[in-house]
Amino acid sequence: MRPIPLTWLYVPGDRPDVVAKALVAGADAVVVDLEDAVAPARKEYARAATAELLAAPRPGPGPALHVRVNALGTPLSDADLRAIAPLPGLAGLRLPKVTSPDDVIRAAEQAAPHDGGAPALHALLETALGIERAHAIATAHPALRGLSIGEADLRADLGVRDDAGLDWARSRVIVAARAASLPAPHQSVYPDTRDTAGLAASCAHGRALGFLGRAAIHPRQLPVIERAYLPTPEEIEQAESVLKAAASQEGAQALPDGRFIDRAVVAEARRTLALAEGGR
């Protein structure tokens, strides 16, 4: 598995055949969905099938397995957390529609196995209230390891008609995650699975904002996301030149091509090369 995940493939929990295909599709992480992708009549079956998957040993390293539980504070999510959280194959729990730090704290307490702490939690912010409280949510509990936006629900909540109308909310969540020393958030799903050109353009915009990686709903989206977020050969070459110059002289300096480098530029160069190495 890549040290820095770039691709997160969502699959419905009531379709074990689809989950099996997702596990070999090349994603860094597979998110088994017990919430929106599962009809009410199939919820119990989805939970049982997912628990069976997480309890069984898997050959080879494979992608990390995450589970998105049902809406917090409901009997469905309570049952999800009891059944899923203690299982050995679980890499993390994704919490939908988080609106307050208390949501995270309660989920962590429910998910904590009897002999240890809670598994890694990831909060999905999908309402205006969740966005407003982004930093408080990001610092709510040590088990919280990430934030991201659920853009379909947020778009509906805000009444946004144009994609650019979400950029402020996106930036707020990116800043909140960094301020809380969490990893850079990954982008929300791109709903048109056949529009790979639109997906690539959207990823380029997300990368410019500060996202790192993206959720997907179809395997054909994975290579597009990976190409968009992995450093280009030119970026790798520039990063290598920065580190070479930094090794020869301490402190801020100007390179022959006019670029100015200091500690922040060196840190970014190291991050670029780490991401490039993880993609090879």
C-alpha positions in Angstrom: 0.0 0.0 0.0 1.2 3.5 -0.8 2.5 5.4 2.3 0.3 8.4 1.3 -3.1 7.2 0.1 -4.3 8.9 -3.1 -7.3 6.8 -4.1 -10.3 5.8 -2.0 -12.8 3.6 -3.8 -16.3 3.4 -2.4 -18.3 0.2 -2.8 -21.7 -0.8 -1.4 -21.6 -3.1 1.6 -24.5 -5.3 0.4 -22.6 -6.3 -2.7 -19.8 -8.7 -1.7 -19.1 -9.5 -5.3 -18.4 -5.8 -6.0 -16.3 -5.5 -2.8 -14.2 -8.4 -4.0 -13.5 -6.7 -7.3 -12.8 -3.4 -5.6 -10.1 -5.1 -3.5 -8.1 -5.9 -6.6 -8.9 -2.7 -8.6 -5.7 -0.9 -7.6 -7.1 1.6 -5.0 -5.0 2.6 -2.0 -8.1 2.2 0.2 -11.5 0.6 -0.2 -14.4 2.1 1.7 -17.2 -0.3 2.2 -20.3 1.8 2.5 -23.1 0.9 4.9 -24.9 4.3 4.5 -26.1 5.9 1.2 -25.2 3.1 -1.1 -27.4 0.5 0.8 -31.2 0.4 0.7 -32.9 0.3 4.1 -34.0 -3.3 3.6 -30.4 -4.4 3.0 -28.8 -2.6 5.9 -28.5 -5.7 8.2 -27.2 -7.9 5.4 -24.6 -5.2 4.5 -23.4 -5.1 8.1 -23.1 -8.8 8.4 -21.3 -9.3 5.1 -18.9 -6.5 5.9 -18.2 -8.0 9.4 -17.5 -11.3 7.7 -15.1 -9.7 5.4 -13.2 -7.9 8.1 -13.0 -10.9 10.4 -11.4 -13.1 7.7 -7.7 -13.1 7.0 -6.7 -11.5 3.6 -3.8 -12.7 1.5 -1.1 -10.1 0.8 -1.0 -6.5 1.8 -3.8 -5.2 -0.4 -5.7 -1.9 0.1 -6.6 -0.5 3.5 -10.2 -1.4 4.4 -12.4 1.4 5.8 -16.1 1.3 6.5 -18.6 4.2 6.3 -21.2 3.6 9.0 -24.8 4.9 9.0 -25.9 8.3 10.3 -24.5 8.8 13.8 -26.8 8.7 16.7 -29.2 6.2 15.2 -29.8 2.5 16.0 -28.2 1.6 12.7 -24.9 3.4 13.4 -24.9 2.0 17.0 -25.2 -1.5 15.6 -22.6 -0.8 12.9 -20.1 0.4 15.4 -20.6 -2.6 17.8 -20.3 -5.1 14.9 -17.4 -3.5 12.9 -15.1 -1.6 15.2 -13.5 -4.5 17.0 -12.7 -6.5 13.9 -9.0 -7.1 12.9 -9.3 -6.2 9.2 -10.6 -2.7 9.9 -8.3 0.2 9.0 -10.7 3.0 9.8 -14.3 4.2 10.3 -15.8 7.0 8.3 -18.4 9.0 10.1 -21.0 10.6 7.9 -22.6 14.0 8.4 -20.6 15.0 11.4 -21.8 18.4 12.7 -20.1 18.7 16.1 -17.1 17.6 18.2 -19.6 15.6 20.3 -20.4 13.4 17.3 -16.8 12.3 17.1 -16.4 11.8 20.8 -19.5 9.6 21.1 -18.5 7.6 18.0 -15.0 7.1 19.5 -16.4 5.9 22.8 -18.8 3.5 21.1 -16.1 2.2 18.8 -13.5 1.6 21.5 -12.9 -2.1 21.9 -12.9 -3.4 25.5 -9.1 -3.9 25.5 -7.9 -0.6 23.8 -8.7 2.6 22.1 -10.9 3.5 19.2 -9.9 2.6 15.6 -8.9 5.5 13.3 -11.9 7.8 12.6 -12.5 10.0 9.6 -15.1 12.8 9.8 -17.2 13.6 6.8 -18.5 17.2 6.8 -21.6 17.4 4.7 -23.6 20.4 6.1 -23.0 24.1 6.6 -22.9 23.5 10.4 -20.2 20.9 10.0 -18.1 23.2 7.8 -18.5 26.1 10.4 -17.2 23.8 13.1 -14.4 22.2 11.1 -11.5 22.9 13.4 -13.4 22.0 16.6 -14.3 18.7 14.9 -10.7 18.2 13.7 -9.4 18.5 17.3 -12.3 16.6 19.1 -10.6 13.3 19.8 -7.1 11.7 19.4 -8.7 8.9 17.3 -9.7 11.3 14.6 -7.2 11.0 11.8 -8.8 12.9 8.9 -11.5 15.3 7.6 -13.2 15.4 4.2 -16.2 16.9 2.6 -19.3 15.2 1.3 -20.0 17.6 -1.5 -23.4 16.2 -2.7 -25.1 16.7 0.6 -23.2 20.0 1.2 -24.2 21.3 -2.2 -27.9 20.5 -1.4 -27.7 22.1 2.0 -26.1 25.3 0.7 -28.2 25.5 -2.5 -25.0 25.9 -4.5 -25.6 26.0 -8.3 -22.0 26.3 -9.5 -19.0 24.2 -8.5 -17.0 27.3 -7.6 -19.5 28.0 -4.9 -18.0 25.2 -2.8 -14.4 26.5 -2.9 -14.7 28.5 0.3 -15.9 25.4 2.2 -13.2 23.3 0.6 -10.5 25.7 1.7 -11.9 26.0 5.2 -11.7 22.2 5.7 -8.2 22.1 4.2 -7.0 24.8 6.6 -8.8 23.2 9.6 -7.1 19.8 8.9 -3.7 21.4 8.7 -4.2 23.5 11.8 -5.1 20.3 13.6 -2.0 18.5 12.2 -4.1 16.1 10.2 -3.3 14.9 6.7 -4.5 17.0 3.8 -8.1 16.1 3.0 -8.9 14.2 -0.2 -11.5 15.4 -2.6 -15.1 14.2 -2.7 -16.3 11.9 -5.4 -16.8 13.0 -9.0 -20.2 11.7 -9.8 -19.9 11.2 -13.6 -17.9 8.0 -13.9 -17.5 8.3 -17.7 -16.3 12.0 -17.8 -12.6 11.3 -17.3 -11.6 14.7 -18.8 -13.9 16.5 -16.4 -12.5 14.4 -13.5 -8.9 15.3 -14.5 -9.7 19.0 -14.6 -11.5 18.8 -11.3 -8.6 17.0 -9.7 -6.2 19.6 -11.0 -8.3 22.3 -9.4 -8.5 20.3 -6.1 -4.7 19.8 -6.1 -4.3 23.6 -6.5 -6.5 24.2 -3.5 -4.5 21.8 -1.3 -6.4 18.5 -1.5 -4.3 15.3 -1.7 -6.0 12.4 -3.5 -9.7 11.7 -4.1 -12.6 9.4 -3.4 -13.9 7.4 -6.4 -17.0 5.4 -7.2 -15.7 3.4 -10.1 -12.4 1.7 -10.8 -12.0 3.6 -14.1 -11.6 6.8 -12.1 -8.5 5.5 -10.2 -5.8 6.1 -12.8 -7.1 9.5 -13.6 -6.9 10.5 -9.9 -3.5 9.0 -9.5 -2.0 10.8 -12.5 -3.5 14.1 -11.3 -2.0 13.9 -7.8 1.3 12.2 -8.4 4.2 14.7 -9.1 5.1 15.3 -12.7 8.6 14.6 -14.0 9.2 18.3 -14.0 8.1 18.7 -10.4 10.3 15.8 -9.4 13.3 17.4 -11.2 12.7 20.7 -9.5 12.4 19.1 -6.1 15.6 17.2 -6.6 17.4 20.4 -7.6 16.1 22.1 -4.4 17.4 19.4 -2.1 20.7 19.3 -3.9 21.2 23.0 -3.4 20.1 22.8 0.2 22.6 20.1 0.9 25.5 22.3 -0.3 24.6 25.4 1.6 22.5 26.1 4.7 20.0 28.9 5.0 18.0 30.7 2.3 19.6 31.0 -1.1 18.8 31.8 -4.7 19.3 29.2 -7.4 20.9 30.0 -10.8 17.5 29.8 -12.5 16.1 32.6 -10.2 14.2 30.4 -7.8 14.5 31.3 -4.2 14.6 28.5 -1.6 14.3 28.5 2.1 13.2 26.0 4.8 9.6 25.9 3.6 10.6 25.3 0.0 12.9 22.4 1.1 10.1 20.9 3.1 7.8 21.0 0.1 10.5 19.4 -2.1 10.9 16.5 0.4 7.1 16.0 0.4 7.1 15.9 -3.4 9.8 13.3 -3.6 8.2 11.2 -0.8 4.9 11.2 -2.8 6.7 10.3 -6.0 8.6 7.5 -4.4 5.3 6.1 -2.9 3.8 6.0 -6.4 6.6 4.0 -8.0 
